[in-house]
Amino acid sequence: MSALDSVPTAVSRPELRAGEMLAEGGEGRVYELVGRPGTLYKAYRRPAQLAPLEALIAWEARLAEAQPELAARVRAATAWPQAVVTQPGAAGGTAAGLLLPRAPRRFAVRHRDGTSRLATLSYLTADPGQRAAAYGLALPAPVSADRIGIVYALARVLEAFQRAAPPVGHGDLSTRNILWSLERGPEVFLLDCDSCERYSPDGEALDSGHRRRAMTPNWDDPATPAGANPTLASDRYSLGLIFLRVVGAAHFPLQRRQRDSELLSIDFAIPPAARRTRSLLDGAVVWSVCARSLSTRDPARRPAAAEWVSALEEVLDGLGAMSAARAVWAAQGGGTPAPSPTRSAEQAADVRVRPVAMSGAGRRWERVRPPGPGLPALPQSTRPAPPAAAPTRTAAPAPLPAPPSIVELARTGLGRGGELWLGAHRATLASLSRAGRRRRATRQVIGCLVLDFALLAVIFYMCAMVAGVLLGI
């Protein structure tokens, strides 16, 4: 039973005691609630329409009655709104905020400096070595079972959204709205579900007056016209993009090229440890599903989340990592293996995703000195190093060497000066011993005499300084 099972679906604002503010965004502020652990209060900056929010709360309640297995996924992996907060005296039909479940503590990471942060997908969409150098985190390697399991967990939540009656779309699946955890196995936790939209069977939004926001830049659907709301098909595009960026641990910039109507051929690097996995070979189902998800030619034909669930289970099975799938089932209230993925002859006309061998040399990242007082250390790439084939815990970077002492600098300077002096005299003697080079030898002799005189003057000056100090002159 969650902390909100006994909370009514409507609460008056004076009944709540807001505690510490945890976050602030364009829509409002999020607070802890005194005396209600595990419950958050999201206070809107401007009153929101009450009916769409009440419809979302009722949607989850009806899903629990009709399809409890799907409802369990939603309750376990989303901050689904549980109650609207009303303000006495406000205009009728408006909400001042919502009560939401708080993300469990396991959906956080601890940086090297001891600070704790929400574990958003941003940690997984870049080279894990860079993240280790910047924050001291040990993250799974690209194309690992952990990364695939995280996308698999997300696909099962979206499957619940899409199989419900009516179906629901999130509309902004981006790094800031998806948390992950590996503490109990791969898990996800979706935020900002109060902006979800309900759809009719033909794909029309049921709550036309529901406030919506634009998709996060660089995570938006290129097939959605500028200024238009995201659709059910937008979630399907996002799932393909998340697979590339999370499993591949790379940026994969696509949207600008797709808006320019470019045909995409995406090379997805596979490490040696997984290169012979049949479910990751060229022509495997997962690549076709990914390409069709990213297609902008006909968004309505993008594969449903259920196809991703089947394809990713096949990949996990091929890697010998079905334990990751079973961990996802346990975290989301149960589950069984999905039907074998259908090898559809349909291919995307504008996108191709193909596996390629990962380069034998990757980047090694290490921390460098801060550029100034109070500024954080910056990760920098250095010489190539073989990539890890499996998730390993990154050792703490070696401390920077101490600066050389004055004695060491003096010893080094004298040594180099002596080498130069000796080299000049040897070259002069060699010239004197060779016939036909008397003029050049004469110039070298004069140069050596000048050098010797200057050196004697410096030595005399230094001796005089030392004698003056000793004699008190």
DOZA-743454 format. One record per residue (C-alpha): x, y, z. Coordinates in steps of 0.05 Angstrom, whole numbers, plus 5000, padded with zeros to 4 digits. Example, Ala and Ser with C-alpha at 12.3 -4.5 7.8 and 13.67 -1.06 7.14 Angstrom:
<rs>
524649105156
527349795143
</rs>
This chain:
<rs>
500050005000
502950684980
503151295025
497451594985
492451014985
488451345040
488752055013
482252324984
482152544911
481053274931
484453654988
483554375011
489954775013
489055005086
489154265107
496354195083
502754405118
508154535066
515154375088
521754465052
521554674978
524954124938
524554384867
522154974826
520455014752
516355394702
509855084725
510655164800
514254924862
514654244895
514554184971
515053645023
508853565066
509553575142
506752945172
505852585105
512352225088
512952005016
507952534993
509553174955
505453794942
506254114873
503754834877
502055134810
504055844794
497355954759
490855574774
489954964729
483554684701
480654194750
477053704704
483053434665
486853304730
480952944761
480352534697
487652314703
486552094776
480251714756
483951394697
488851054743
483350824790
479350514733
485650184706
486749854773
479849544769
480149334696
487549154686
490949114754
497448854724
498149484682
496049924740
501549614783
506749854732
503950554734
503850584810
510850294818
514350714765
510851394760
509352004802
501951934782
497552484811
493452234870
489452834892
487953544870
489054124917
483654664916
484055364944
477955634981
475156254948
478556104881
474556064817
470555434810
473454884767
480755054782
486254704821
491755034861
496154414857
496853664865
499053134914
504152664884
508252064908
515552214921
520851834883
524151314928
531151464953
534250944908
532851404848
538651844867
546251854858
551552124905
557052544874
564352524895
563353144938
557852794978
551953154948
545852744927
542152874862
536152564827
538652024780
536052314715
537551994647
542752544635
547852124673
546951554622
546951944557
554452064554
561051694559
560951354628
568351524635
566752264629
561352204682
566151814727
571452354720
566452914732
562352624790
565952004815
560351534793
561150814771
556250744713
554750134670
558450054604
554950174537
550549614512
550549284580
544648894608
543549444660
542649984607
538149534564
534149364626
532950094642
529950204572
526049554580
523049804645
520950454611
517950074552
513549664600
510950304633
509350604565
506149944545
501350034604
499850744581
498350514510
494349894526
489650244575
482750474556
483251044541
490751054525
495151584555
501151964527
506552284570
508752784518
515652984547
519952374557
526752704568
532652674614
529453124666
523052724671
525752004676
529551744736
533151084739
535950614791
540049974792
539749854867
534649284861
535749174787
533849634729
528150104747
525250764722
520851294754
517051794710
515852514733
511153064710
505452574697
500253114712
501253364641
499552684611
494052684559
488352184549
486751984477
480951684440
481751054399
482951474336
488551874370
484752514387
486152854453
480252784501
481953384544
482553944493
482954474548
488454114587
494654554594
500654274559
507954454551
512654384494
517353794491
524353884518
529154144464
533553594435
528453084460
522553324418
519152974360
521253274293
514553034262
510653494309
509454184278
512254784315
507455014369
503254384366
502153914424
505753234425
501652624408
501551884424
506551784368
511352274402
512251784460
514051244409
519351694378
522151854447
522851114464
527251004402
531451614418
532351394491
534550704468
540051014425
542551504477
541951074540
544250394513
549450714467
551651224520
552251764468
548752394444
546152174374
543852864348
538152714300
532553224303
535653794261
537553314206
530553004206
527253694202
531653804140
528653164112
535452804111
535652044105
538951774167
543951204170
545651104244
551750684264
550750384332
557350154364
557249454395
562949254443
566848614431
563348254489
556548314455
558548304382
556647574370
549847624405
544847404353
539547894376
544448464363
546948254294
545248664233
538148494213
535848344284
528848574305
531249114353
534549514297
528249504255
523949704315
528750274331
528850534259
521350524253
520650884320
524951454294
521651514226
518252174211
515051964145
508851654178
508751754254
502351364261
506050724239
511350774292
511650124333
507950094399
511650004465
509549274465
514149144405
519849444444
518349004504
518848374460
525048604423
528848804486
527048154521
530147794461
536448214469
536948084544
535847344532
541347334479
546047664528
544347144581
541347694624
534147504633
535347624708
534948374691
528048264660
525747874721
528248434766
524048924726
517848484733
518948434809
519649194815
513449334773
508648844808
509748214768
510447984696
511747414648
515847364584
512847734525
511147364461
517047274413
518147904372
515047924304
520047984247
516048474206
517948584133
516249324143
522349774144
523150524154
524150894089
527951474120
531951164178
536750584181
540150344245
545749844238
550549544289
557949654278
564049424316
566049894371
572850214360
578449884397
580650544427
576150964470
577151594510
579951624580
577552194622
580852494683
579753094728
584253704721
585554294766
579854794772
581055414728
580055874787
578055914861
571255614875
570455314806
569154564798
574154094768
573253984694
573353304660
578153274600
579352734549
586452454545
589851904505
585751314480
584550714523
580850054510
573450114531
570849684587
566749084563
562649064627
560649544682
566549644729
567550104788
571950684768
577850804814
578751504843
583351924799
590551974821
592352624858
596053164819
603653164830
606353704877
610054284843
617654214841
621754544896
626755114886
632454624896
629854154842
628954744794
636054984807
638954284798
635154194733
637354884707
644654774724
644554094691
641754364626
646354964627
652454504636
650254074577
649654694532
656454954554
659954294543
656554194476
658854884451
666054754469
666154064437
663354354372
668854894373
674454384382
671653954326
671654554279
678854724296
681054024279
678054034209
681754364152
677954874109
673455114167
678255604200
673656204190
667655854221
672155584277
674556294292
667356534301
665855944347
672056084389
669956814398
662956584417
665656094469
670156634499
664157104506
660056544537
665656374586
666557104605
659057184618
658956554659
664956774701
661457444713
655157104738
659156634783
663157224811
656657614824
653457024860
659656914903
659757654921
652457624942
653657014986
659857345017
655857975030
650557595067
655557215108
659657835126
653558265138
655558775085
</rs>
